[in-house]
């Protein structure tokens, strides 16, 4: 492909202490908390709304925010605040009220108690309101382009929109794919280190007018056929395999929304997609659309409760579970998660399960915690090696592929953003780099802001 060089006048954006690239869940947490802690904050996103996968991706529900024994809520802070505000608007169900084997929990037996059903439009509204109230400036329809750097420091971030090209001086990378870090030369692993394999992509879709009582009765009749970590309808897929076709999934993952009879379906599975490659993303969008309508046709024909259901919509963008894992000052490992380690500099604790959607298993590969109530994520996982004034928040923090499968959920990303935004504000007020922020002082401030750190 030919490279075309051109020169444009860059408008330099002054009066910004903290720039947040990406307004998905991590970016929302980062921008709100940076601004609340006194930093002049700007967040931009390439989409026309905030929320990322939680809005344009239709991803939901919020995966569990409880400990491994389903006794205590451990992902709190800004996530808990978002849920509370959505509840007052009727756009979310309290995770405390959701048990296993219910429509809200996808009829899963294990690993999905205390998930949080929510309406994506309500999430969009509440998060937009919180950004405005915090004082953070929001800029939509704005694309990250490149970075300027010198002596291991980012000296500028170039972004583009309809108004032209802009130069920003400070940055937290909440792009999801660690785009800023990668452009800065930070080392990373793309997918699984041994072979580069990345988790499959999924295009979520929504269905309305499902007869939930009829659906529940049918699933209860087949309860013994549901594998412990997976969803229902494996019996229909086996019986009608020819009509299920080539969708590489052995069960149906469906969750009822706060609106009765409305379900989000996480069923489509597109293999061998590199979410950092535009051609792969295009292929995934088209294949996801095909699979979504194929799955819906199957359910409408064979699944009790779907006889009068209607197709509402597909997500506006493909759901990507995994791309880059940056090389940080600490690398969260599968052993850390399994051993339920909580390092001294943990900025969040969680018991989200390792869920890889292994392409060699039509159900996936799923691991729950057995050796403790939760594991901790160190602040060092948010600090990439080689660039002193950059933080990374979201699913691309420093972790191996298996550990990364446990920390990519929306509640996790929100609290990673909270930690990153708070740390960036501390760095700005102290005139130091984020890598120099005292982790214990950060933890103290996070506790004051409602975080739970295992204390």
N, C-alpha and C positions, 0 to 999 in steps of 0.2 A: 504494500500500500504506500503510495507516494506521501511524503511529509511536506506540508505546506507551511512556510514560515510567514508570520505577519506581526506587525507591531500595532498595539493599541495603547491609548492613554489609560493608565490605571488610576482610578479614583481611590485615594487612601482614606479608609474609614478610621477616623480618630475617635477618641473618647470611648474606647472599648477596652475593658480590662480582661474580659474572658469571652472568647469566641467559642461557640459550640457548633460543630459541623454535624448536622443531622438532628431532626426533631422527632425521632422515634421515641420509644419509652426511655431509653438511656439519655437521649438528648433533652427530653422534657425534665427528667430528674436533675440533670446537670444544670440546665439553664435556670430553672426555678430556684434551686438551692444556691447557685452562685449569686444570683441577684438578691435573694433573701439575706445573704451574708455580706452584702454591701458592695459587691463587685458590679461595675457597669458591664452588663452582659448583653450579647447579641447571639441569637441562634438562627441558623438558616437551614432550609430544607429544599430539596429539588421538587417536592410534591406541592400540591395546592392546599394541603391541610397538614396538621400535626398528627402524630400517632404512629406513623410507619406501619409495621406489620399488624399493629392492633387496630388500625383503621383501614388503610388502603389494602392491607393483606387479609382482613377479616379474621385474623387469628384469635381464637378464644376457645374456652374460657381462660381466665388467669389460672395457670397451674398452681398446685397447692402451695400455700404459704405457711403451712404448719410443720411441726417437727415430725420425725419418722414414726412416732407413736400416735400421731394425729391428736395430740393433747393440747398443744400450745402453738399459738401463732408466733412465728419467729421472723418472718419477713414483714417488717413493719415500716416505720418512718413514712416517707412520702407515698409509698404504695398504700399503706393503710389510710392515709388522708385522701388519696384519689378514690378509693373504694367508698369511703364514708360519704364523700361529696356526691358520688354517683348514686348511692342509695337514696339520698334525699330527693333525687330527681326521678326515682323509679327505674334507673338504668343499670342497676347491679344488684345481685343477691349476695348477702353476707356469706363469706366462705364458711363461717361457723355453722351455718344452717344447711350445708350441703354434705351429705353422707355418700358413701360408696353405693354402687348398684342402683343409682337413681338416674332419671333422664338428664339432670344437670351434670352428673359425673360420667355420662356416657355409658352407664351400666357396667363400668369397670368394677371388678371386685377388689383390686389392690392398686394403690398408688394414686388414686384420683379422689379420695375423700378430701373435702374442704377446698375444692377448686372454686373459682369465683366467676360464675356466669355474668356477662355484662353485655351491654348494647354498644356497638362501636361508635355510633353517632353521639351517644352520651359521653363516651370517653373522649372523643374529639372536642366536644363542647367544654367539658370540665377542664381538660388540660390546657386548652386555649385560654380559658378564664384564669387559671392559675398562673400561666405565663404573664398575662397582662397585669394581674394583681401584684406579682413579684417585682415588676418593673423591668423585666427582661424585654428587650426588643426582638420581635420576630420578623423574619424576612423569608417569605415563601417563593416558590418558582425560582430558586437560586441554586446553581450547580457548583459544587467544588471542582476546581480545575487543577491546581498544582500548588506546590509550596516553594518558597524561597528559604534558603538556609545558609548558615555560616558557622563554622567551628562547632558543629554538633548542636546547634540551636536553630529553631525555626524563626526566621526573621519576618516572614509574611506568608499569608495564605491567599491565593488568588481564587476568586469566585466570579461567576458570570450569571447575568440575568438579562431581562429585556432592556434594562437601563444601561448595560455595559459591563465592564470589568472592574472588580473592586479588589483592594488589598487590605487584609486584616492582619493584626500583629500577634494576637494571642490565640490559643486553640486547645480545645478538648475534642478528640476524635470520637464521635458517636455515630459514625457512618454505617456501622454494622459490619462492614467489610474491611475495616482498618485502612481505608483509602488514604487518609492523611499520613498515617504512619508508613504505609508502603511507599508513598511518593517521597517520603523523607529519608528513605533508605533503611528504615528499621527492618531487621530480619524477622521473618515469620515462617510458619509452617502453613502450607495450603492443604487443609484437610488432614488426613491421617499420615503421620510422618513416614511410615514404612512403605506406603504405596500411593499416597496422594488422594486416596478415595475420600469423597465427601458425602455426607448424608444426603439422601434423596430430597428433591424439591417437591412442594405440594401447592396446588392451587385450591384454596378453600372455596366452598360455595355454600349458599344458604337455601333452605327449603322451607316453605310455609304451609300451614293448614294440615299438619300431621296430626293424626288422631292418637294422642299420647296414651290414653288408657288402653286402647287396642294394642298399640306398640308394646307397652309394658307387659301386658298379659301374655303376648306371644314370647317375649324374651324370657319371662319367668318360666315358661314351659320348657325352655331350652337352656336354663341356667347352667346345668351340668356340662354343657358343651362349650361354654365360654372359658377360654384359657385364663389363668389368674391375672395376667398383666395386659389383657387385650379386650377388644370390644366384641360386640355381637355379630350375628348373621354369618358366621363361618359355615353353618349347616346349609344355608341357602346357596352360598358360593360353591360349596362342594357339590351340591345336588344339581345346580344349574351352571356348571363350570363353563360350558360352551357359550352360554349367553353372558356370563360375567366377562368373558373375553380375556384380553391381554393386560388388564389392570393388575400390576404386580403387588397385590394386597390380599391378605387372606381373611380379613375381618373388616367391619365398618366402624369407623370412629365418628360418632355423632353426638353432639351436645345440645341440649335444649337451651335456648336463650331466655332471658327474663320474660319475653313475650311468649305466651302459651302457644304451643304448636309450631314454633319457629325453631329450626335446628341449623347449627353450623356443622358442616361435614368436612372432616379432615381425612380424606380417603385417597385422593389422587396421589400417585407416586411416580415421579419422573426421575429416572436413574442417570447417573454419570453427568450431572450438571455442574459446571464450574460457574458459580455465581459472580465471578469477576470477569466473565467473558460474555460480551454482548450477543454473540451468535448462540451460545448455549442458553442464555436467558430467553431469547426469542423462541428457540425451539421448545423450551420448558413452558412458556406461556401458551403456545399453540397446542402442545400435547396435553397440558393440564386442562384446557378448555374441552378438548375432545373427551378426555377421561371423565370429566365432571358430568357431562351430559350422558355419557354411557352408563355411569353409575346411577344417576338419577332414573334413567329409563328402567334399569334393572330393579331398583327399589320400588318404583311405582307399580311395576308388574308383579313382583313377588313378595314384597315385605308388607305384612299386616300393619295397618296404620298409615300407609303411604298411598292408599288407593285414590284419595282426593287431594293429595299434596300437589303443590305447584312450585316450580323452580323460581326462586327470587333473583339471585344474581351470583356471579362469580366475583372473586376478589379482583381489585384493580391491578394487582401486581402479584407475581408468583412469590410463594413463601420459600425463602432460602434458610435452611437450618445451620449451614456451616460453610465458611470460606476460610479466611485467614485467622490464624492464632498467632498474635504477636509474641516476640521474644521479650519478655519482661524481666524485671529484677527478680521475680519469683515465678516459677511455672507450676501452676496447680496441676497435680497429677491424679490419675485414677486411684493410686494408693492413698493419697490424701483424703479423697472422697470416701473410699471404702473404710478407712480407719477412723473417719469422722474427726480429723484433726482440726483444731481451732488455733491457728497461730496467734501470737501476741498482738500482731498488727492487723487483725481481721477487721474489715470495715462492713462486713455483713456475715450472717450465718444463715444456712438454708438446708433443707432436706429434700430438695428437688431431685428426682431420680435420674439416673443415667439412662438415656433413651436414644439409641443410635439409628433406629429405622434401618437396620442392616439390610442392604439390598439382596443378600443371599438368603434372607428369611422373609417370607411374605408377611409375617407378623412384625418382625423387627427384633431387636435385642434390647432387653430391659433389665435394669438392676435397681433394687431398692436398698436403702441403708439398713444394715443389720448390727453395726458395732457402735451405735451411739445415736443421740437424738438429732444431730445435725453436724455439718462441717462448716469451716470458716474460710472466707476468701480474703487473703492478705491485701493490704493497700499496694504492696509491691507488684501485684498482678496487673495493676492499672498503669504502671510506670514502664514504658518501653526502654530497652537499652539503647544507648547511642544518641538519644535526643533528650536533652535535659529539661526542656520546657514544654513537654507534651504529655498529656494523659490520654488513655484509651478507656472507654467505658462501653459496655454492651457485650454481645456474644463473642467479640474478637479479643477479649482480654487474654492475658498470658495463661494458657492452659493446654494440656495435651488433648487430643481429639476426644477421648472417652470422658475425661473430666469436663471438657467443654460441652458435652451433650447434657450435662446436669446444670449448667449455669446460663443457658441461652434463653430461658423463659422470661416472659414479660415482667413478672414481679422482680426477678433477679436484676434485669436490666435497669429498672426504675431505681433500685437502691444502689446499684453501681454508679448510676448517674448522680444520685444524691451525694455519694462519697466524693466523686470526681469534682462536682461543682463546688462543694464545700471546700475541698482541698485547694482548688484553683483560686477561690476567693481569699483563702488564708494566704496563699502565695502572693496574690496581688497586694494585699494589705501589708504583708511583710517584706515586699520587694525581693522575693526569692523565687527560685524555680519550684514547681510542684514536687520535683524529686527531693527537695530539701525540706518539705513540710514535715513537722514532727507527727508521727503516726499516732502517738498517744494523745496529743492535743487534738488531732482530728477525731479520734474515737470519742473523746469527751464531748466535743461539739456535736457529733452525730447522736450521742445519747441524749443530749439536751433537745435535739430535734425529733425525738421519738423513735430512733432506731433501737433495735434489739441486737446485742452483740454477744449473747450467751451468758450475760451476767446473772 
